[in-house]
Amino acid sequence: MTACFFVFEVIVIKELEDKILKEGQVLPGNVLKVGSFLNQQIDIDILMKMGAEIARLYADSGVNKILTVEASGIAVAVAAANFLKTPIVFAKKSRSSNVTGEVYSAKVESFTHGTVNNIIVSKDFLKRDDRVLIVDDFLANGNALVGLSDLVRDAGATIVGAAVAIEKGFQKGGDDLRAKGMRIESLAIIDNMSDGEIVFRQQ
């Protein structure tokens, strides 16, 4: 059984890396565009395989809730939740009329958009006895994971770890968070995007 899981892990990672190489575009400022399959148009096949792999990685962690941030993290979170059989909570980037009552909030700077958002989650949806898996599509400087972690800690809940589709390892956000003791499982880690060439870390 362990061998089967290992083969599945290798296949998923290889498929994702191949997809990035084939369809990803490296834009100025170390921005990777994967809108054709992950965060504008979504390839359901690779998405569900990523969700299954995330569920395998955290199967024994007692996750009972997944937390992400709108909007592009939601698809990956849904795929993971489908296999972990857990509800998803997503932090909003602004307070709308349908968010009532008290909220947890944290400031998050977006690397891609160059903006700072005050993300919020209703206190109704994060509780002290929750064991929370944080899920996102990208990890660069780590600001989103830090902000989401702050929401979990404010609720007095437990962070079991984070799962990320694509990590830009050369920006060190993931390495810094791991050094502080946070478990982070990234399905593809890019170590270099210089001159438009994408180089993956061997995992």
Phi and psi restraints in degrees (value plus and minus 20) as a CYANA .aco file:
   2 THR   PHI     -79.2   -39.2
   2 THR   PSI     -62.1   -22.1
   3 ALA   PHI     -82.0   -42.0
   3 ALA   PSI     -59.7   -19.7
   4 CYS   PHI     -82.9   -42.9
   4 CYS   PSI     -64.0   -24.0
   5 PHE   PHI     -81.9   -41.9
   5 PHE   PSI     -61.1   -21.1
   6 PHE   PHI     -82.9   -42.9
   6 PHE   PSI     -63.8   -23.8
   7 VAL   PHI     -81.2   -41.2
   7 VAL   PSI     -63.5   -23.5
   8 PHE   PHI     -80.9   -40.9
   8 PHE   PSI     -63.8   -23.8
   9 GLU   PHI     -78.9   -38.9
   9 GLU   PSI     -67.4   -27.4
  10 VAL   PHI     -82.1   -42.1
  10 VAL   PSI     -61.8   -21.8
  11 ILE   PHI     -83.5   -43.5
  11 ILE   PSI     -65.5   -25.5
  12 VAL   PHI     -82.7   -42.7
  12 VAL   PSI     -68.3   -28.3
  13 ILE   PHI     -81.0   -41.0
  13 ILE   PSI     -63.2   -23.2
  14 LYS   PHI     -84.7   -44.7
  14 LYS   PSI     -62.8   -22.8
  15 GLU   PHI     -82.4   -42.4
  15 GLU   PSI     -62.1   -22.1
  16 LEU   PHI     -85.5   -45.5
  16 LEU   PSI     -65.0   -25.0
  17 GLU   PHI     -81.4   -41.4
  17 GLU   PSI     -63.0   -23.0
  18 ASP   PHI     -82.3   -42.3
  18 ASP   PSI     -58.8   -18.8
  19 LYS   PHI     -84.2   -44.2
  19 LYS   PSI     -62.4   -22.4
  20 ILE   PHI     -83.3   -43.3
  20 ILE   PSI     -64.6   -24.6
  21 LEU   PHI     -84.1   -44.1
  21 LEU   PSI     -58.8   -18.8
  22 LYS   PHI     -97.9   -57.9
  22 LYS   PSI     -61.4   -21.4
  23 GLU   PHI    -134.6   -94.6
  23 GLU   PSI     -35.6     4.4
  24 GLY   PHI     -92.5   -52.5
  24 GLY   PSI     129.1   169.1
  25 GLN   PHI    -144.9  -104.9
  25 GLN   PSI     108.1   148.1
  26 VAL   PHI    -108.2   -68.2
  26 VAL   PSI      99.5   139.5
  27 LEU   PHI    -126.4   -86.4
  27 LEU   PSI     142.3   182.3
  28 PRO   PHI     -74.9   -34.9
  28 PRO   PSI     126.3   166.3
  29 GLY   PHI      63.7   103.7
  29 GLY   PSI       3.3    43.3
  30 ASN   PHI      40.3    80.3
  30 ASN   PSI      15.8    55.8
  31 VAL   PHI    -117.1   -77.1
  31 VAL   PSI     110.5   150.5
  32 LEU   PHI    -126.8   -86.8
  32 LEU   PSI      99.5   139.5
  33 LYS   PHI    -115.4   -75.4
  33 LYS   PSI      98.9   138.9
  34 VAL   PHI    -147.8  -107.8
  34 VAL   PSI      15.3    55.3
  35 GLY   PHI     -85.1   -45.1
  35 GLY   PSI     -38.7     1.3
  36 SER   PHI     -95.6   -55.6
  36 SER   PSI     -36.2     3.8
  37 PHE   PHI    -161.3  -121.3
  37 PHE   PSI     -29.2    10.8
  38 LEU   PHI    -145.9  -105.9
  38 LEU   PSI     -66.4   -26.4
  39 ASN   PHI    -149.1  -109.1
  39 ASN   PSI      -5.5    34.5
  40 GLN   PHI    -153.7  -113.7
  40 GLN   PSI     -84.9   -44.9
  41 GLN   PHI    -116.8   -76.8
  41 GLN   PSI     118.6   158.6
  42 ILE   PHI    -137.9   -97.9
  42 ILE   PSI     107.9   147.9
  43 ASP   PHI    -106.1   -66.1
  43 ASP   PSI      86.0   126.0
  44 ILE   PHI     -84.2   -44.2
  44 ILE   PSI     -54.8   -14.8
  45 ASP   PHI     -81.7   -41.7
  45 ASP   PSI     -72.2   -32.2
  46 ILE   PHI     -89.8   -49.8
  46 ILE   PSI     -52.9   -12.9
  47 LEU   PHI     -81.6   -41.6
  47 LEU   PSI     -66.8   -26.8
  48 MET   PHI     -87.7   -47.7
  48 MET   PSI     -54.5   -14.5
  49 LYS   PHI     -85.7   -45.7
  49 LYS   PSI     -58.9   -18.9
  50 MET   PHI     -84.1   -44.1
  50 MET   PSI     -62.2   -22.2
  51 GLY   PHI     -81.0   -41.0
  51 GLY   PSI     -60.9   -20.9
  52 ALA   PHI     -85.1   -45.1
  52 ALA   PSI     -58.3   -18.3
  53 GLU   PHI     -88.6   -48.6
  53 GLU   PSI     -61.8   -21.8
  54 ILE   PHI     -80.8   -40.8
  54 ILE   PSI     -62.6   -22.6
  55 ALA   PHI     -83.1   -43.1
  55 ALA   PSI     -59.3   -19.3
  56 ARG   PHI     -82.2   -42.2
  56 ARG   PSI     -63.7   -23.7
  57 LEU   PHI     -84.1   -44.1
  57 LEU   PSI     -54.4   -14.4
  58 TYR   PHI    -132.1   -92.1
  58 TYR   PSI      -0.2    39.8
  59 ALA   PHI     -80.0   -40.0
  59 ALA   PSI     -52.9   -12.9
  60 ASP   PHI    -123.4   -83.4
  60 ASP   PSI      -3.9    36.1
  61 SER   PHI    -116.2   -76.2
  61 SER   PSI     -23.2    16.8
  62 GLY   PHI      53.9    93.9
  62 GLY   PSI       5.5    45.5
  63 VAL   PHI     -79.8   -39.8
  63 VAL   PSI     111.3   151.3
  64 ASN   PHI    -146.0  -106.0
  64 ASN   PSI     -16.0    24.0
  65 LYS   PHI    -179.3  -139.3
  65 LYS   PSI     122.2   162.2
  66 ILE   PHI    -132.1   -92.1
  66 ILE   PSI     117.0   157.0
  67 LEU   PHI    -141.3  -101.3
  67 LEU   PSI     112.2   152.2
  68 THR   PHI    -161.0  -121.0
  68 THR   PSI    -194.2  -154.2
  69 VAL   PHI    -146.9  -106.9
  69 VAL   PSI     123.4   163.4
  70 GLU   PHI     -88.7   -48.7
  70 GLU   PSI     130.4   170.4
  71 ALA   PHI    -131.3   -91.3
  71 ALA   PSI     -53.2   -13.2
  72 SER   PHI     -91.4   -51.4
  72 SER   PSI     -35.4     4.6
  73 GLY   PHI     -97.7   -57.7
  73 GLY   PSI     -36.7     3.3
  74 ILE   PHI     -85.4   -45.4
  74 ILE   PSI     -61.7   -21.7
  75 ALA   PHI     -80.3   -40.3
  75 ALA   PSI     -66.6   -26.6
  76 VAL   PHI     -84.4   -44.4
  76 VAL   PSI     -59.7   -19.7
  77 ALA   PHI     -83.4   -43.4
  77 ALA   PSI     -61.1   -21.1
  78 VAL   PHI     -81.9   -41.9
  78 VAL   PSI     -63.4   -23.4
  79 ALA   PHI     -82.2   -42.2
  79 ALA   PSI     -63.8   -23.8
  80 ALA   PHI     -85.6   -45.6
  80 ALA   PSI     -62.2   -22.2
  81 ALA   PHI     -85.2   -45.2
  81 ALA   PSI     -50.9   -10.9
  82 ASN   PHI     -79.3   -39.3
  82 ASN   PSI     -56.7   -16.7
  83 PHE   PHI    -112.2   -72.2
  83 PHE   PSI     -50.5   -10.5
  84 LEU   PHI    -103.3   -63.3
  84 LEU   PSI     -32.7     7.3
  85 LYS   PHI      38.1    78.1
  85 LYS   PSI      28.9    68.9
  86 THR   PHI    -146.1  -106.1
  86 THR   PSI     135.6   175.6
  87 PRO   PHI     -93.7   -53.7
  87 PRO   PSI     139.8   179.8
  88 ILE   PHI    -134.2   -94.2
  88 ILE   PSI     117.2   157.2
  89 VAL   PHI    -135.3   -95.3
  89 VAL   PSI     111.6   151.6
  90 PHE   PHI    -140.1  -100.1
  90 PHE   PSI     114.5   154.5
  91 ALA   PHI     -94.2   -54.2
  91 ALA   PSI     113.4   153.4
  92 LYS   PHI    -107.9   -67.9
  92 LYS   PSI     131.2   171.2
  93 LYS   PHI    -111.2   -71.2
  93 LYS   PSI     -23.7    16.3
  94 SER   PHI    -176.4  -136.4
  94 SER   PSI     136.2   176.2
  95 ARG   PHI    -107.2   -67.2
  95 ARG   PSI      98.8   138.8
  96 SER   PHI    -125.4   -85.4
  96 SER   PSI     154.7   194.7
  97 SER   PHI     -85.9   -45.9
  97 SER   PSI     -40.8    -0.8
  98 ASN   PHI    -111.0   -71.0
  98 ASN   PSI     -14.2    25.8
  99 VAL   PHI    -123.6   -83.6
  99 VAL   PSI      87.1   127.1
 100 THR   PHI    -137.2   -97.2
 100 THR   PSI     143.6   183.6
 101 GLY   PHI      57.5    97.5
 101 GLY   PSI    -184.7  -144.7
 102 GLU   PHI    -100.1   -60.1
 102 GLU   PSI     128.7   168.7
 103 VAL   PHI    -153.4  -113.4
 103 VAL   PSI     137.0   177.0
 104 TYR   PHI    -112.9   -72.9
 104 TYR   PSI     124.0   164.0
 105 SER   PHI    -161.7  -121.7
 105 SER   PSI     134.0   174.0
 106 ALA   PHI    -175.0  -135.0
 106 ALA   PSI     128.3   168.3
 107 LYS   PHI    -110.4   -70.4
 107 LYS   PSI     114.0   154.0
 108 VAL   PHI    -154.2  -114.2
 108 VAL   PSI     106.9   146.9
 109 GLU   PHI    -112.0   -72.0
 109 GLU   PSI     108.9   148.9
 110 SER   PHI    -108.6   -68.6
 110 SER   PSI     101.4   141.4
 111 PHE   PHI     -84.9   -44.9
 111 PHE   PSI     -64.7   -24.7
 112 THR   PHI     -86.8   -46.8
 112 THR   PSI     -63.8   -23.8
 113 HIS   PHI    -116.6   -76.6
 113 HIS   PSI     -32.0     8.0
 114 GLY   PHI      45.5    85.5
 114 GLY   PSI      12.8    52.8
 115 THR   PHI    -144.3  -104.3
 115 THR   PSI     142.9   182.9
 116 VAL   PHI    -135.2   -95.2
 116 VAL   PSI     104.2   144.2
 117 ASN   PHI    -134.4   -94.4
 117 ASN   PSI     124.6   164.6
 118 ASN   PHI    -116.3   -76.3
 118 ASN   PSI      75.2   115.2
 119 ILE   PHI    -100.3   -60.3
 119 ILE   PSI     125.1   165.1
 120 ILE   PHI    -156.8  -116.8
 120 ILE   PSI     130.0   170.0
 121 VAL   PHI    -157.5  -117.5
 121 VAL   PSI     113.7   153.7
 122 SER   PHI     -82.1   -42.1
 122 SER   PSI     119.4   159.4
 123 LYS   PHI     -84.5   -44.5
 123 LYS   PSI     -33.9     6.1
 124 ASP   PHI     -88.0   -48.0
 124 ASP   PSI     -42.2    -2.2
 125 PHE   PHI    -128.7   -88.7
 125 PHE   PSI     -23.7    16.3
 126 LEU   PHI    -147.2  -107.2
 126 LEU   PSI      99.9   139.9
 127 LYS   PHI    -141.5  -101.5
 127 LYS   PSI     141.5   181.5
 128 ARG   PHI     -79.5   -39.5
 128 ARG   PSI     -52.9   -12.9
 129 ASP   PHI    -109.8   -69.8
 129 ASP   PSI     -12.9    27.1
 130 ASP   PHI     -94.7   -54.7
 130 ASP   PSI     122.5   162.5
 131 ARG   PHI    -132.7   -92.7
 131 ARG   PSI      88.7   128.7
 132 VAL   PHI    -126.4   -86.4
 132 VAL   PSI     110.4   150.4
 133 LEU   PHI    -122.8   -82.8
 133 LEU   PSI     103.4   143.4
 134 ILE   PHI    -108.7   -68.7
 134 ILE   PSI     111.3   151.3
 135 VAL   PHI    -149.2  -109.2
 135 VAL   PSI     118.1   158.1
 136 ASP   PHI    -170.4  -130.4
 136 ASP   PSI     144.6   184.6
 137 ASP   PHI    -101.9   -61.9
 137 ASP   PSI     -57.0   -17.0
 138 PHE   PHI    -149.1  -109.1
 138 PHE   PSI     129.9   169.9
 139 LEU   PHI    -152.3  -112.3
 139 LEU   PSI      97.8   137.8
 140 ALA   PHI    -139.3   -99.3
 140 ALA   PSI    -108.6   -68.6
 141 ASN   PHI    -105.6   -65.6
 141 ASN   PSI     -29.8    10.2
 142 GLY   PHI      70.6   110.6
 142 GLY   PSI     -14.4    25.6
 143 ASN   PHI     -83.9   -43.9
 143 ASN   PSI     -60.3   -20.3
 144 ALA   PHI     -84.6   -44.6
 144 ALA   PSI     -63.7   -23.7
 145 LEU   PHI     -84.5   -44.5
 145 LEU   PSI     -57.5   -17.5
 146 VAL   PHI     -84.1   -44.1
 146 VAL   PSI     -66.0   -26.0
 147 GLY   PHI     -83.2   -43.2
 147 GLY   PSI     -63.9   -23.9
 148 LEU   PHI     -85.3   -45.3
 148 LEU   PSI     -57.9   -17.9
 149 SER   PHI     -81.9   -41.9
 149 SER   PSI     -58.9   -18.9
 150 ASP   PHI     -81.2   -41.2
 150 ASP   PSI     -59.6   -19.6
 151 LEU   PHI     -82.6   -42.6
 151 LEU   PSI     -63.4   -23.4
 152 VAL   PHI     -83.9   -43.9
 152 VAL   PSI     -64.7   -24.7
 153 ARG   PHI     -86.1   -46.1
 153 ARG   PSI     -58.6   -18.6
 154 ASP   PHI     -81.1   -41.1
 154 ASP   PSI     -51.8   -11.8
 155 ALA   PHI     -99.8   -59.8
 155 ALA   PSI     -29.4    10.6
 156 GLY   PHI      56.6    96.6
 156 GLY   PSI      -6.3    33.7
 157 ALA   PHI    -105.6   -65.6
 157 ALA   PSI     156.3   196.3
 158 THR   PHI    -128.2   -88.2
 158 THR   PSI     112.0   152.0
 159 ILE   PHI    -112.1   -72.1
 159 ILE   PSI      97.9   137.9
 160 VAL   PHI    -106.6   -66.6
 160 VAL   PSI     -38.5     1.5
 161 GLY   PHI     133.0   173.0
 161 GLY   PSI    -189.9  -149.9
 162 ALA   PHI    -154.8  -114.8
 162 ALA   PSI     128.4   168.4
 163 ALA   PHI    -147.7  -107.7
 163 ALA   PSI     112.5   152.5
 164 VAL   PHI    -152.0  -112.0
 164 VAL   PSI     119.5   159.5
 165 ALA   PHI     -89.3   -49.3
 165 ALA   PSI     -74.8   -34.8
 166 ILE   PHI    -151.0  -111.0
 166 ILE   PSI     105.6   145.6
 167 GLU   PHI    -132.4   -92.4
 167 GLU   PSI     112.0   152.0
 168 LYS   PHI    -111.3   -71.3
 168 LYS   PSI      70.3   110.3
 169 GLY   PHI     -82.1   -42.1
 169 GLY   PSI     -46.7    -6.7
 170 PHE   PHI     -91.9   -51.9
 170 PHE   PSI     -31.8     8.2
 171 GLN   PHI    -113.4   -73.4
 171 GLN   PSI     -23.6    16.4
 172 LYS   PHI      49.9    89.9
 172 LYS   PSI     -20.2    19.8
 173 GLY   PHI     -80.2   -40.2
 173 GLY   PSI     -64.7   -24.7
 174 GLY   PHI     -85.6   -45.6
 174 GLY   PSI     -63.4   -23.4
 175 ASP   PHI     -82.4   -42.4
 175 ASP   PSI     -60.1   -20.1
 176 ASP   PHI     -84.5   -44.5
 176 ASP   PSI     -62.7   -22.7
 177 LEU   PHI     -88.5   -48.5
 177 LEU   PSI     -57.8   -17.8
 178 ARG   PHI     -83.5   -43.5
 178 ARG   PSI     -59.1   -19.1
 179 ALA   PHI     -83.3   -43.3
 179 ALA   PSI     -44.2    -4.2
 180 LYS   PHI    -109.3   -69.3
 180 LYS   PSI     -17.2    22.8
 181 GLY   PHI      81.4   121.4
 181 GLY   PSI     -14.0    26.0
 182 MET   PHI    -106.5   -66.5
 182 MET   PSI     112.0   152.0
 183 ARG   PHI     -99.0   -59.0
 183 ARG   PSI     103.5   143.5
 184 ILE   PHI    -150.1  -110.1
 184 ILE   PSI     105.0   145.0
 185 GLU   PHI    -133.7   -93.7
 185 GLU   PSI      89.7   129.7
 186 SER   PHI    -127.2   -87.2
 186 SER   PSI     112.0   152.0
 187 LEU   PHI     -96.1   -56.1
 187 LEU   PSI     -50.5   -10.5
 188 ALA   PHI    -158.6  -118.6
 188 ALA   PSI     110.2   150.2
 189 ILE   PHI    -139.1   -99.1
 189 ILE   PSI     102.0   142.0
 190 ILE   PHI    -117.5   -77.5
 190 ILE   PSI     103.9   143.9
 191 ASP   PHI    -116.1   -76.1
 191 ASP   PSI     -36.6     3.4
 192 ASN   PHI    -177.9  -137.9
 192 ASN   PSI     115.6   155.6
 193 MET   PHI    -150.7  -110.7
 193 MET   PSI       1.9    41.9
 194 SER   PHI     -88.8   -48.8
 194 SER   PSI     124.6   164.6
 195 ASP   PHI      38.1    78.1
 195 ASP   PSI       7.0    47.0
 196 GLY   PHI      57.2    97.2
 196 GLY   PSI     -19.7    20.3
 197 GLU   PHI    -114.9   -74.9
 197 GLU   PSI     111.9   151.9
 198 ILE   PHI    -121.1   -81.1
 198 ILE   PSI     102.6   142.6
 199 VAL   PHI    -137.9   -97.9
 199 VAL   PSI     105.0   145.0
 200 PHE   PHI    -114.3   -74.3
 200 PHE   PSI     127.9   167.9
 201 ARG   PHI     -96.4   -56.4
 201 ARG   PSI     117.8   157.8
 202 GLN   PHI     -97.0   -57.0
 202 GLN   PSI     102.8   142.8
